[in-house]
Amino acid sequence: MAVTTLGRQGGKVATTVTVVAVSSGRTYTVKSGKRISLPAGQYIAMADISESTKDGFGIDTLGAKVVKVAGSTSVTLDARKGKAVKVGLDAPADVIGPPRISAQVCAASVSDMPSAYSVGAWNDAGSLYVIPNSSKLLQFGYLAQWSGDDSYIAVKKTTGIPATPGGTFKRANMATVRFSVRGGTQMARQNGVALQARPKTDDCTSDLMAEVHADSVPYSATAHVTPGTWQPRDDVYASNGDHVSGGFPKVRTLKAGQSVTQPFGRAVWGPLHYLPTVWQKSVYFVPEGLIGDPDVGVTATDPTKETVVLSKGGTTVKKKTLTNWGNSGAEFSARIGSAGWYRLTVDAQRHRPGITFPAGMLSSRVTLDWYFKADPAKSAVAPVFLTRFLPSGLNTRNQAAPSSTTTVNVSAVRGSQNPDTKFTKVTAKSVKVWSSADGGKTWKAATVKRSGSAWQATVRNPASGAVALRSEVKDAAGNRSVQTVYRAYAIG
């Protein structure tokens, strides 16, 4: 089979063609005009025909055809048959210029992941075209974004490629996502937030993304979106342009008129996921997720360098220094020979070679001190906890007022673990909290009271500097979890 691609003026345009076998989903790529040998069967040939106009602007035309291959077959995708993707919005006066459109043509019938078999393009409205095709073997999806003081984002998909691609949308029928991006906790100050389409059933709009805002933190930004399922996203960039962090919080299902807030960068960053486990007569610990944004979860943890020590009765069983920068497989394991009480300590600091951390970065160091009973003959997750601190009343730079009082919500949690190990329910019997204004040299006990399933600690703040937080969680059996976050939040 050979595929010829013609531009909007009728001349041949060189491009790369994606060919998908309908029966198997096998994908081939071939240069336009070049012949490719294929087994007999039904195929979808699709391409983005990209051209430059005389005035230097680009034009994209997406096209696809369903083809039966038997012997020598020739196919032409003709951009002259393309129709402009026209989208409308009752936009406010601050919106200037045409919307930006990201679009895809997909092989809908190949699997339950049509977006995996697609060609796409993005361009301004008026410069993006698609060739109509009524075949139900195809899908068409697009995301349109209008930019002003706020962003306005619309997403739509169709079975087949319609003769008049596009649509009209009203602000009154949209939902609102407000981003609140705080400063001080990230490894760099440049942060971008975005929204990705995440339909419950994968289709040709899946993962189409709109960049909502990018700037130095702190800042806020607002996006209005068509109802549906959306994935918020944040990305942190160093001054040299390197992507250093970011992640994906929970997917949001939004209805017309609904308004939600998505925070990023709130203090306190700390351990999010992994607990020590006993497995195959050894104590294991995975040093990932030690310093991360709790509003995002394990997809937004920063790389760390940590020293891990396992001891029993004051005698060191094993000590190891690890780094998970560029090594997602780093782990600590130590063979244990008898049942008894063990102590596992972790001292972790952020570690990212090649960048300079911002001055005054918060949550720069975290320590964990777990004391638990373990039996080498019984595989289980250690009966210990992680603590999550959430101070209230901080400003957008994660600062409390000098000489004020801060209420810190404290949760004792247990993350999900290796499915091969037993995960028992453990109940916290007591929770204590301390604060330090001198980097951990001295500590003051905070008043702690139970609040539903969590606790509240009242912390008296110093006149300047930063506050470290320490917790101790015990259960009825004597297992103990001590966690410290240095520079948990600042004073300003």
Secondary structure, DSSP 8 states (H G I E B T S, - for coil): -EEEEE-TTS-B---EEEEEETTT--EEEEETT-B----SEEEEEEEEEEEE-TTS-EEEEEEEEEEEESSS-EEEEEGGG-EE-EEEE---TT--S--EEEEEEEETTSSS-GGGSEEEEEEETTSEEE--B--TTEEEEEEEEEESSSEEEEEEEEESB-SS-EEEE-GGG-EEEEEEE-SSSSSSSEEEEEEEE--SS--TTTT-EEEEEEEESSEEEEEEE-SEEEEEEEEEE-TTS-EEEEE----EEE-TT-EEEEEES-S--B--S---EEETTEEEE---SSSB-TTT-GGGB--EEEEEEEEETTEEEEEEEEE-TT-TT--EEEE--S-EEEEEEEEEEE--TTS---TT-SS-EEEEEEEEEE-TTS-EE-S--EEEEEESS--TTSEE-TT-EEEEEEEEE-----TTSB-----EEEEEEEEESSTTSS-EE-EEEEETTEEEEEEE--SSSEEEEEEEEEETT--EEEEEEEEEEEE-
